[in-house]
Amino acid sequence: MKNIIKIFKKNSSISNQISLFFGQPALLVCLMLVSFASAQTPEGTWKLTPSAGAFMVGPNQGTGDYFTSSAADVTTRDCLFDDEYVFNADGSFENVLGSETWLETWQAGTPAEGCGTPIAPHDGSNAATWSYNTFASTITVTGLGAYIGLSKAHNNGEDGNPADDTITYTVTSITDTNMTLDIQLGAGAWWRFLFTKDAAAGSDASLSGIDVDSESIAGFGSVTTSYTYAVPTGSIVPQITAATTTDTNAQTVITQATTIPGDATVVVTAQDGTTTQTYTVSYEYGPPTPSAREAGDVISIFSEAYTNITGTNFNPGWGQSGNGTANTNYVTADGNTLLHYPNFNYQRNNSSI
């Protein structure tokens, strides 16, 4: 029999096998190599890094002898720095340019270069794909008008017209957050582009505040999603007038209550478009507002309008159930302070009058 040593090297696109033969009893050794499928890929959304040297061109790879972008260019060319290069998980590629991008004379003619409406085919309107070769460390985009960095630069020159609508870039470095691409213009100069990856869409679907009839709900907390709001008998149905998201990129949908008692809701959808959370404000009629009286005519046991008699014990222990759950300073969503006695079978107070 032949000894066979098999070495397998695999990633998502390549499976290589090397067999060595010896004239001894069979021996099989499988070496599991690190899968390149789990290595860092460009999948995601990237923009030019907003700093000096974000793009440059020179006679050799990584040099900027001919031109290097400055820190001021981040502002003067903001229409370029906000362009997005989107590498989708399904292999499709997108140039997302918005209403303006940086135009040069070769595209727009005179007047001089500057921000302007994207010009076809370099306007992101055509379908495109991307592929990443981990062994060669290259990214290739294919599609009419597809590019990364500057639309003019391709493997054969600087006229925005690559052969077969295909451009291949050298991946000099790539991490979870940053990527450096180089491209040689035929046998001539080299362009370098620095990119920063957009953070993943947020999943925060919380609120930092709710206003009812333009007043903040008292005691609001982001993690508390249900509130009771008491209004005087005969009041019209209150309205939620503001719902402030913790993440400014989150969205809200407010459904107002139509009756009392009744519920109003705020559904918050996080930036990722899937994470949601619902806040509920339940309206109910509270005790009627007493007519104003002179303080000297009132003996107040518990009130926010008058001075209470001193020495009152609102939670004496008489062996009643629920004694440990009493809250003698319970603040409702509308800002009133109540005596809250949940789960009691009876209750009485001690006071000196």
Phi, psi and omega per residue, in radians:
M1 nan 2.783 3.127
K2 -1.759 2.397 2.946
N3 -1.322 2.368 3.137
I4 -2.236 2.111 3.009
I5 -1.849 2.064 -3.130
K6 -1.917 2.243 3.096
I7 -1.994 2.103 -3.132
F8 -1.835 2.308 3.062
K9 -2.220 2.056 -3.007
K10 -2.271 2.560 2.797
N11 -2.448 -2.881 -3.039
S12 -1.189 -0.294 -3.056
S13 -2.209 -0.155 -3.023
I14 -2.324 2.398 3.020
S15 -2.342 1.881 -3.131
N16 -1.856 2.473 3.115
Q17 -2.333 2.254 3.102
I18 -2.060 2.206 -3.137
S19 -1.999 2.264 3.086
L20 -2.001 2.344 -3.045
F21 -1.983 2.352 3.092
F22 -2.342 2.723 -3.115
G23 -1.563 0.802 3.130
Q24 -2.222 2.978 3.111
P25 -0.902 2.642 -3.023
A26 -1.057 2.417 3.076
L27 -2.458 2.252 -3.124
L28 -2.102 2.141 3.106
V29 -2.164 2.160 3.106
C30 -1.935 2.149 3.099
L31 -1.792 2.059 3.123
M32 -1.555 1.934 -3.133
L33 -1.579 2.789 3.100
V34 -1.059 2.277 -3.116
S35 -1.319 2.192 3.098
F36 -1.237 -0.267 -3.140
A37 -1.113 -0.440 -3.132
S38 -1.629 -0.023 3.133
A39 -1.231 2.867 -3.133
Q40 -1.098 2.317 3.087
T41 -2.157 2.902 -3.139
P42 -1.379 0.068 -3.100
E43 -0.921 2.265 -3.104
G44 2.292 -2.927 -3.104
T45 -1.980 2.280 -3.075
W46 -2.194 2.643 3.025
K47 -2.352 2.771 3.021
L48 -1.018 2.397 3.141
T49 -1.133 2.199 -3.067
P50 -1.353 1.259 -3.142
S51 -2.708 2.938 3.058
A52 -1.083 2.496 3.129
G53 1.404 0.271 -3.140
A54 -1.111 -0.549 3.016
F55 -2.543 2.499 -3.067
M56 -2.705 2.821 3.122
V57 -2.471 2.445 -3.123
G58 -2.793 -3.135 -3.064
P59 -1.269 -0.363 -3.112
N60 -2.274 2.828 -3.119
Q61 -1.035 2.234 3.100
G62 1.433 0.131 3.124
T63 -1.804 2.704 3.140
G64 -2.209 0.628 -3.059
D65 -1.096 -0.605 -3.065
Y66 -1.474 -0.669 3.110
F67 -2.869 2.414 3.025
T68 -2.387 2.240 3.131
S69 -1.141 2.566 -3.100
S70 -1.807 2.993 3.067
A71 -1.094 -0.590 3.131
A72 -1.152 -0.483 -3.141
D73 -1.118 -0.422 3.113
V74 -1.043 -0.580 3.116
T75 -1.554 -0.853 -3.073
T76 -1.192 -0.457 3.113
R77 -1.999 0.657 -3.109
D78 -1.040 -0.449 3.123
C79 -1.236 -0.277 3.048
L80 -1.606 -0.708 -3.081
F81 -1.243 -0.280 3.081
D82 -1.680 0.008 3.068
D83 -1.147 2.481 -3.116
E84 -1.953 2.439 3.072
Y85 -2.038 1.885 -2.930
V86 -1.878 2.048 3.094
F87 -1.798 1.712 -3.073
N88 -1.371 2.700 -3.094
A89 -1.108 -0.434 -3.119
D90 -1.489 0.102 3.122
G91 1.593 -0.038 3.088
S92 -1.451 2.676 -3.101
F93 -2.211 2.498 -3.136
E94 -2.350 2.394 2.867
N95 -1.713 1.925 3.133
V96 -1.832 1.837 -2.958
L97 -1.855 -0.234 -3.087
G98 1.248 -2.745 -3.071
S99 -1.401 -0.332 -3.133
E100 -2.467 2.629 2.960
T101 -2.510 3.102 -3.117
W102 -1.450 2.140 3.127
L103 -1.857 2.561 3.098
E104 -2.102 2.925 -3.034
T105 -1.017 -0.614 -3.126
W106 -1.114 -0.395 3.105
Q107 -1.609 -0.893 -2.944
A108 -1.792 -0.151 -3.058
G109 1.233 -2.786 3.074
T110 -1.347 2.632 0.101
P111 -1.289 -2.943 -3.031
A112 -1.112 2.910 -3.096
E113 -1.077 2.751 3.124
G114 2.935 -3.042 3.132
C115 -1.256 2.425 3.127
G116 -2.946 3.055 -3.141
T117 -1.105 2.280 -3.137
P118 -0.947 2.485 -3.086
I119 -1.925 2.264 3.113
A120 -1.097 2.564 0.100
P121 -1.540 0.062 -3.065
H122 -1.610 0.896 -3.102
D123 -2.166 0.157 3.108
G124 1.330 0.227 -3.056
S125 -1.546 -0.185 -3.085
N126 -1.841 2.609 3.108
A127 -1.158 2.524 -3.139
A128 -2.614 2.848 3.115
T129 -2.289 2.887 3.056
W130 -2.378 2.685 3.040
S131 -2.521 2.640 -3.081
Y132 -2.213 2.072 3.106
N133 -1.715 1.853 -3.056
T134 -1.229 -0.503 -3.126
F135 -1.325 -0.738 3.135
A136 -1.487 -0.208 -3.078
S137 0.988 0.985 3.123
T138 -2.352 2.631 2.975
I139 -2.046 2.321 3.108
T140 -2.112 2.266 3.023
V141 -1.982 2.392 -3.111
T142 -2.269 2.234 3.137
G143 2.672 2.560 -3.119
L144 -1.056 2.034 3.099
G145 1.483 -0.017 -3.135
A146 -1.320 2.459 -3.126
Y147 -2.837 2.933 3.043
I148 -2.247 2.166 3.088
G149 1.656 -1.512 3.103
L150 -2.184 2.337 -3.037
S151 -1.189 -0.372 -3.067
K152 -1.392 -0.477 -2.975
A153 -1.433 2.204 3.036
H154 -2.558 -3.101 -2.995
N155 -1.251 -0.168 -3.125
N156 -2.082 -0.030 -3.126
G157 2.844 -2.704 -3.059
E158 -2.348 0.794 -3.127
D159 -2.046 0.157 3.111
G160 1.211 0.310 -3.067
N161 -2.266 1.239 -3.078
P162 -1.253 2.695 3.109
A163 -1.127 2.338 3.106
D164 1.002 0.429 3.133
D165 0.915 0.673 -3.060
T166 -2.289 2.319 3.101
I167 -2.273 2.327 3.113
T168 -2.017 2.258 -3.120
Y169 -1.987 2.534 3.043
T170 -1.469 2.224 3.099
V171 -1.559 1.739 -3.106
T172 -1.332 -0.630 3.049
S173 -2.746 2.636 3.094
I174 -2.700 2.326 3.063
T175 -2.283 -2.990 3.109
D176 -1.115 -0.437 -3.011
T177 -2.143 -0.321 -3.050
N178 -2.381 2.638 -3.127
M179 -2.565 2.413 3.065
T180 -2.062 2.154 3.110
L181 -2.035 2.470 3.047
D182 -2.171 2.623 3.061
I183 -2.570 2.312 3.108
Q184 -1.690 2.365 -3.128
L185 -1.495 1.509 -3.054
G186 1.135 -2.204 3.093
A187 -1.754 0.293 -3.030
G188 -1.849 -2.303 -2.995
A189 -1.202 2.920 3.108
W190 -2.071 2.336 2.944
W191 -1.732 2.522 3.022
R192 -2.197 2.431 3.126
F193 -2.276 2.327 3.071
L194 -1.860 2.300 -3.092
F195 -2.207 2.625 3.028
T196 -2.126 2.362 -3.101
K197 -1.447 2.380 3.054
D198 -1.128 2.459 3.074
A199 -1.125 2.618 3.103
A200 -1.061 2.589 3.126
A201 -0.976 2.385 -3.074
G202 -1.195 2.713 3.126
S203 -2.025 0.283 -3.131
D204 -1.426 1.965 -3.140
A205 -2.008 0.614 -3.112
S206 -1.769 2.834 3.041
L207 -1.884 2.629 3.043
S208 -1.791 -0.120 3.113
G209 -3.116 2.663 3.026
I210 -2.296 2.321 3.050
D211 -1.882 2.317 3.025
V212 -1.986 2.151 -3.065
D213 0.858 0.781 3.056
S214 1.190 0.255 3.055
E215 -2.087 2.361 -3.135
S216 -1.145 2.450 3.052
I217 -1.166 2.184 -3.133
A218 -1.166 2.419 3.089
G219 1.247 0.370 -3.113
F220 -1.166 2.461 3.051
G221 -2.447 2.456 -3.044
S222 -1.031 -0.558 -3.068
V223 -1.509 -0.208 3.099
T224 -1.634 2.106 -2.998
T225 -1.879 -0.046 -3.137
S226 -2.235 2.338 -3.100
Y227 -2.389 2.525 3.038
T228 -1.875 2.279 -3.056
Y229 -2.188 1.940 -3.099
A230 -1.615 2.407 3.108
V231 -2.262 2.691 3.131
P232 -1.092 2.597 3.092
T233 -0.985 2.344 -3.141
G234 1.616 -0.051 3.138
S235 -1.239 2.692 2.998
I236 -1.321 2.842 -3.096
V237 -1.153 2.173 3.108
P238 -1.130 2.851 3.128
Q239 -2.213 2.424 2.970
I240 -1.318 2.035 -3.075
T241 -1.736 -0.250 3.093
A242 -2.767 2.487 3.023
A243 -2.404 1.882 -3.004
T244 -1.684 2.106 3.138
T245 -1.391 2.539 3.077
T246 -1.152 -0.770 3.042
D247 -1.671 2.101 -3.077
T248 -1.121 -0.266 3.123
N249 -1.502 -0.149 3.102
A250 -1.328 2.786 -3.114
Q251 -2.102 2.668 3.138
T252 -2.220 2.594 2.980
V253 -2.225 2.083 -3.094
I254 -1.789 2.246 3.019
T255 -2.014 1.997 -3.065
Q256 -1.362 2.630 3.010
A257 -1.255 2.677 3.140
T258 -2.025 -0.188 -3.131
T259 -2.462 2.905 2.966
I260 -2.192 2.103 -0.005
P261 -1.227 2.690 -3.139
G262 -3.112 2.889 -3.078
D263 -2.015 2.429 2.922
A264 -1.920 2.526 -3.118
T265 -2.249 2.663 2.995
V266 -2.213 2.017 3.079
V267 -1.722 2.112 -3.123
V268 -1.819 2.237 3.062
T269 -1.973 2.152 -3.107
A270 -1.192 2.960 -3.115
Q271 -1.037 -0.510 -3.120
D272 -1.241 -0.153 3.055
G273 1.432 -0.076 -3.096
T274 -2.116 -0.577 -3.119
T275 -1.356 2.192 -3.133
T276 -2.291 2.788 3.056
Q277 -2.648 2.444 -3.095
T278 -1.990 2.262 3.036
Y279 -1.856 2.407 -3.096
T280 -2.154 2.306 3.022
V281 -2.012 2.022 -3.109
S282 -1.741 2.113 3.141
Y283 -1.617 2.446 3.058
E284 -2.594 2.780 3.095
Y285 -1.400 2.275 3.076
G286 -1.670 -3.047 3.111
P287 -1.126 2.599 3.141
P288 -1.093 2.619 3.104
T289 -1.294 2.077 -3.110
P290 -1.208 2.659 3.085
S291 -1.195 2.606 -3.114
A292 -1.178 2.355 3.109
R293 -2.282 2.744 3.065
E294 -1.157 2.403 -3.080
A295 -0.989 -0.581 -3.125
G296 -1.228 -0.261 3.140
D297 -1.651 0.030 -3.016
V298 -2.090 2.301 2.895
I299 -1.817 1.912 -3.022
S300 -1.750 2.112 3.042
I301 -1.505 -0.792 3.088
F302 -2.591 2.044 -3.084
S303 -2.874 2.639 2.992
E304 -1.706 -0.154 -3.080
A305 -1.660 -0.424 -3.087
Y306 -2.257 2.938 3.113
T307 -1.430 2.150 -3.121
N308 -1.309 2.650 3.060
I309 -1.151 2.585 -3.066
T310 -1.471 2.744 3.038
G311 1.440 0.191 -3.135
T312 -1.417 2.282 3.054
N313 -1.788 1.880 -3.076
F314 -1.445 -0.087 -3.085
N315 -2.514 1.020 3.091
P316 -1.258 2.677 3.136
G317 -1.645 1.958 -3.141
W318 -2.042 0.271 -3.084
G319 1.449 0.150 -3.129
Q320 -1.314 2.642 3.087
S321 -1.220 2.614 3.069
G322 1.441 0.050 -3.048
N323 -0.977 -0.669 -3.083
G324 -1.303 -0.133 -3.087
T325 -1.794 0.016 -3.095
A326 -1.153 2.518 3.077
N327 -2.246 1.899 -3.080
T328 -1.589 0.134 3.094
N329 -2.446 0.916 -3.064
Y330 -1.469 2.091 -3.123
V331 -1.774 2.133 -3.134
T332 -1.451 3.020 -3.109
A333 -1.105 -0.471 -3.138
D334 -1.557 0.083 3.013
G335 1.676 -0.022 3.114
N336 -1.395 2.561 3.071
T337 -1.781 2.232 -3.062
L338 -2.186 2.859 2.890
L339 -1.583 2.156 -3.055
H340 -2.006 2.019 -3.114
Y341 -2.129 1.487 3.102
P342 -1.462 2.562 2.992
N343 1.096 0.524 3.115
F344 -1.673 2.495 2.994
N345 -1.613 -0.377 2.959
Y346 -2.879 2.871 3.118
Q347 -2.742 2.456 2.967
R348 -2.486 2.725 -3.087
N349 -1.959 2.718 3.025
N350 -1.816 2.206 3.084
S351 -2.560 2.775 3.117
S352 -1.999 1.997 -3.123
I353 -2.054 nan nan
